[in-house]
Amino acid sequence: MDPNGHFLSIADWSPERLREALDLADRLKADPNACGRPLDGKTLAMIFTKSSTRTRVSFQVGTHQLGGQALFLSSRDIQIGRGEPIADTARVLSRYVHGIMIRTFAQADVEGLARHGSIPVINGLTDLLHPCQIMADLQTVRAEFGSGLSRLVVAWIGDGNNVANSWLNAAAKLGFRVRLACPEGYDPDPGVFAAAEAAGAVELFRAPAEAAEGAHVVTTDVWASMGQEEEAAERARAFEGYYVDVGIMARAADDAIFLHCLPAHRGEEVAAGVIDGPASRVWDEAENRLHAQKAILTLLMGPTS
């Protein structure tokens, strides 16, 4: 399986490939027709076993803008929902379409599609990783601080979840640092953390204020993600104090920005005065899902891919 033929994890791509995608995303944001119609006559299958707003709309609109068409396939619509093996689904879809984007629970399912199919596979989200989100986040950060990211310090406040894991992957590849503030028992994936630690890309704190000190970016996510609803009360207790308010932002750099992958719960993980305040870039970040994913689609499914 060629990692450059898929986008399963930021860790799979070289720094050069990641920068190429980000540069292309910037070009596409400035001029939606910068690449013409690289997906003309091509179809992207979009498999969803988790609901979505930004992932579905941005991939569907992005594919259309690039000249292709996108098919929405929920787990209720296809045989995955009735137990068809991932390998069989991969082989069948490879005969019909030109690429697959999947938003699901298990990272193994994404990797299985890539291993058994013969077309590009894009990870739209798993419980382990959310690489497309971080590409949009990096595009947002570069617009604010420039394309050289080595001096960047990102403070992650809250759950060491799939978004945090992909931040760590990006930091290890691109040379910036992530300062994590997670409650005990909610740290990132051990393997992802170890790789980032080996690259000198991560520090772990328990106090949010310490992680935010001097950071250029402060970012967080909901306390209970999809599939964790039954843990909501327990998580609310564990994450008490892991709250991005104006006091936390005041500890960050004077020109710091706030990011959130959305949806957000004002009054839980973030104060309304922060997410709706002058430091917030969450709406640019959400828009950049479209541009970053168009770049990924172009690199993987375009005529020179």
HELIX and SHEET records of a PDB file:
HELIX    1   1 PRO A    3  GLY A    5  5                                   3    
HELIX    2   2 ILE A   10  ASP A   12  5                                   3    
HELIX    3   3 PRO A   15  ALA A   30  1                                  16    
HELIX    4   4 ARG A   54  GLN A   65  1                                  12    
HELIX    5   5 GLN A   79  ARG A   82  5                                   4    
HELIX    6   6 ILE A   86  TYR A   96  1                                  11    
HELIX    7   7 GLN A  107  HIS A  116  1                                  10    
HELIX    8   8 PRO A  131  PHE A  145  1                                  15    
HELIX    9   9 ASN A  162  LEU A  174  1                                  13    
HELIX   10  10 PRO A  190  ALA A  198  1                                   9    
HELIX   11  11 PRO A  208  ALA A  212  1                                   5    
HELIX   12  12 GLU A  229  GLU A  231  5                                   3    
HELIX   13  13 ALA A  232  ALA A  238  1                                   7    
HELIX   14  14 VAL A  246  ARG A  251  1                                   6    
HELIX   15  15 ALA A  272  ILE A  275  1                                   4    
HELIX   16  16 VAL A  282  MET A  301  1                                  20    
SHEET    1   A 4 GLN A  69  SER A  74  0                                        
SHEET    2   A 4 THR A  43  PHE A  48  1                                        
SHEET    3   A 4 GLY A  99  ARG A 103  1                                        
SHEET    4   A 4 VAL A 121  LEU A 125  1                                        
SHEET    1   B 5 VAL A 202  PHE A 205  0                                        
SHEET    2   B 5 ARG A 177  ALA A 181  1                                        
SHEET    3   B 5 VAL A 153  ILE A 157  1                                        
SHEET    4   B 5 VAL A 217  THR A 220  1                                        
SHEET    5   B 5 ILE A 257  HIS A 260  1                                        
END                                                                             
